[in-house]
Amino acid sequence: MGLERSLVLLRAESKSRPLPEDPSTSPLSEPARFEAMEGLACLHWVNMSSPTLLRTRTFFGDLINDYRKAWRPAPDDHIKVNPTYRLSIPSMY
């Protein structure tokens, strides 16, 4: 799940609005995006539900694991071992 989709779901829940059928097609205004990012940063918002929290955590876990896979040391870098640990992401189901 992409960041935009996570933000749309988070914003809908925080405002007690129905979740959109397809969150990836629900654009957010700049203020709404900022508000959702603030909620995402602290992972606590009004009406927070377990499904959206799990989706959000899964998104960030996947993002970190993708970064870990793509990491390569720079030629002049003293760090030769990947500094990012793989995250174990529990199933949502």
Stockholm file with secondary structure:
# STOCKHOLM 1.0

chainA/1-93         MGLERSLVLLRAESKSRPLPEDPSTSPLSEPARFEAMEGLACLHWVNMSSPTLLRTRTFFGDLINDYRKAWRPAPDDHIKVNPTYRLSIPSMY
#=GR chainA/1-93 SS CCHHHHHHHHHHHHTTCCCCSSGGGCCCCHHHHHHHHHHHHHTCCTTCCHHHHHHHHHHHHHHHHHHHHHCCCCTTCSCCSCCSCCCCCCCCC
#=GC SS_cons        CCHHHHHHHHHHHHTTCCCCSSGGGCCCCHHHHHHHHHHHHHTCCTTCCHHHHHHHHHHHHHHHHHHHHHCCCCTTCSCCSCCSCCCCCCCCC
//
